[in-house]
């Protein structure tokens, strides 16, 4: 942070330049910003690389082109915890090692989704993969902000149930 101040470059200026350049930006100790939306995340326990890899992994496990990274970040930010630090570090290290064996620098640098999915399929029986995959089910799909994108109106009990609210309006069968 001190170095940034000596150059006269503020955090805001750095972020705006990174977003304009279209790059994921690691701006300092534990701070990540993204170009596709106005979000940033400060990691405290795991590394920036591990968080960026978790976000990419989440996107590859549950791919939705309509969802911006912000929702995936929200889904995986719980892994930035002391009790999950070792599991994340070992899991990401194994994933990166598999990517290196396939000729890539690390998992996050694999350009094609198909190649990343193959790497994930090779480790889908590991406790790390199953923990992340299982956590994503609720971490991603319990975000009420994305429900309208999937056509889900939310729970119906408080509104009298589904019987009188379109229960039989399926027109695609």
C-alpha positions in Angstrom: 0.0 0.0 0.0 2.9 2.4 0.8 4.4 1.8 -2.6 1.1 2.7 -4.3 1.0 6.0 -2.4 4.6 6.9 -3.4 3.6 6.6 -7.1 0.5 8.7 -6.6 -1.7 5.8 -7.7 -4.7 5.4 -5.5 -6.6 2.2 -5.0 -9.6 3.6 -6.9 -7.4 4.7 -9.8 -5.8 1.3 -9.9 -9.1 -0.5 -9.9 -10.6 1.7 -12.6 -7.5 1.0 -14.8 -7.7 -2.7 -14.2 -11.4 -2.8 -15.0 -10.8 -0.7 -18.2 -8.1 -3.1 -19.2 -10.4 -6.1 -18.7 -8.2 -8.0 -16.3 -8.8 -9.7 -13.0 -6.9 -7.5 -10.7 -5.0 -8.4 -7.5 -4.2 -5.0 -6.1 -2.5 -5.9 -2.9 -2.5 -8.1 0.1 -5.6 -10.1 -0.3 -7.7 -7.8 -2.5 -9.3 -9.0 -5.8 -11.4 -7.0 -8.3 -13.1 -8.1 -11.4 -13.8 -6.5 -14.8 -17.3 -7.8 -15.5 -19.1 -6.1 -12.7 -18.6 -3.7 -9.8 -17.4 -6.2 -7.2 -14.3 -6.7 -5.2 -13.4 -9.1 -2.5 -10.8 -9.0 0.2 -9.5 -12.4 1.2 -8.1 -12.8 4.7 -7.2 -16.5 5.1 -6.7 -18.1 1.7 -4.6 -16.6 -1.1 -5.9 -14.5 -4.0 -4.9 -17.3 -6.4 -6.9 -19.8 -4.3 -10.0 -17.5 -4.3 -9.7 -16.8 -8.1 -9.4 -20.6 -8.7 -12.4 -21.3 -6.5 -14.5 -18.8 -8.5 -13.4 -20.4 -11.8 -14.0 -23.8 -10.4 -17.5 -22.7 -9.3 -18.2 -21.4 -12.8 -17.1 -24.7 -14.3 -19.1 -26.9 -12.0 -22.4 -24.9 -12.3 -22.0 -22.9 -15.6 -24.5 -20.2 -16.2 -23.6 -17.6 -18.8 -26.3 -15.2 -17.5 -24.6 -15.0 -14.1 -21.8 -12.6 -13.5 -18.9 -13.6 -11.3 -20.3 -11.7 -8.3 -22.7 -14.5 -7.6 -20.0 -17.1 -7.8 -17.8 -15.0 -5.5 -20.7 -14.8 -3.0 -21.1 -18.6 -3.2 -17.4 -19.4 -2.5 -16.4 -16.6 -0.1 -17.2 -18.9 2.9 -14.1 -20.9 2.0 -12.0 -17.9 3.1 -12.0 -19.2 6.7 -9.4 -20.6 9.0 -11.2 -24.0 9.4 -11.2 -24.5 5.6 -7.7 -23.1 4.8 -5.9 -26.4 4.7 -8.5 -28.2 2.6 -8.6 -25.3 0.1 -4.8 -25.1 -0.1 -4.4 -28.8 -0.7 -7.3 -29.0 -3.1 -6.2 -26.1 -5.3 -2.6 -27.4 -5.2 -3.8 -30.8 -6.5 -5.9 -29.1 -9.2 -3.0 -26.9 -10.3 -0.7 -29.9 -10.3 -3.1 -31.7 -12.6 -3.3 -28.7 -14.9 0.6 -28.6 -15.0 0.6 -32.3 -16.0 -1.7 -31.3 -18.8 0.6 -28.6 -20.0 -0.9 -25.5 -18.4 0.6 -23.1 -15.8 -2.3 -23.7 -13.4 -6.0 -24.4 -13.4 -7.1 -20.8 -13.6 -5.0 -20.3 -16.7 -6.6 -23.1 -18.7 -8.3 -21.2 -21.5 -11.0 -23.7 -22.6 -13.9 -24.7 -20.3 -13.8 -28.2 -21.8 -10.2 -28.7 -20.7 -11.0 -27.4 -17.2 -14.0 -29.7 -16.9 -11.8 -32.7 -17.8 -9.5 -31.7 -14.9 -12.4 -31.4 -12.5 -13.9 -34.8 -13.7 -10.6 -36.4 -12.8 -10.9 -35.2 -9.2 -14.6 -35.4 -8.7 -14.4 -38.2 -6.2 -12.1 -36.3 -3.9 -13.4 -34.8 -0.6 -12.3 -31.3 -1.8 -14.3 -31.4 -5.0 -17.4 -32.9 -3.3 -17.2 -30.2 -0.5 -17.0 -27.4 -3.0 -19.7 -28.9 -5.3 -22.0 -29.5 -2.4 -21.5 -26.0 -0.9 -22.2 -24.4 -4.3 -25.7 -25.9 -4.4 -26.9 -23.7 -1.5 -24.2 -21.0 -1.8 -25.2 -20.2 -5.4 -28.9 -21.1 -5.7 -30.0 -19.6 -2.4 -29.1 -16.1 -3.6 -32.5 -14.5 -4.1 -31.1 -12.0 -6.5 -30.6 -14.7 -9.1 -33.9 -16.4 -8.8 -35.6 -14.2 -11.4 -32.9 -15.1 -13.9 -34.0 -18.7 -13.6 -37.8 -18.0 -13.6 -38.1 -19.0 -9.9 -40.6 -16.9 -8.0 -39.5 -18.1 -4.6 -41.4 -19.9 -1.9 -45.1 -20.0 -2.4 -46.5 -21.0 1.1 -46.8 -17.4 2.3 -48.8 -16.6 -0.9 -51.3 -19.5 -0.6 -49.3 -22.2 -2.3 -48.8 -23.2 -5.9 -52.2 -24.6 -6.7 -53.8 -21.2 -7.4 -50.6 -19.6 -8.6 -49.7 -21.3 -11.9 -49.3 -24.9 -10.7 -50.6 -26.2 -14.0 -49.5 -23.5 -16.5 -46.7 -25.6 -17.9 -46.8 -25.0 -21.7 -43.6 -26.7 -22.7 -44.7 -30.3 -22.1 
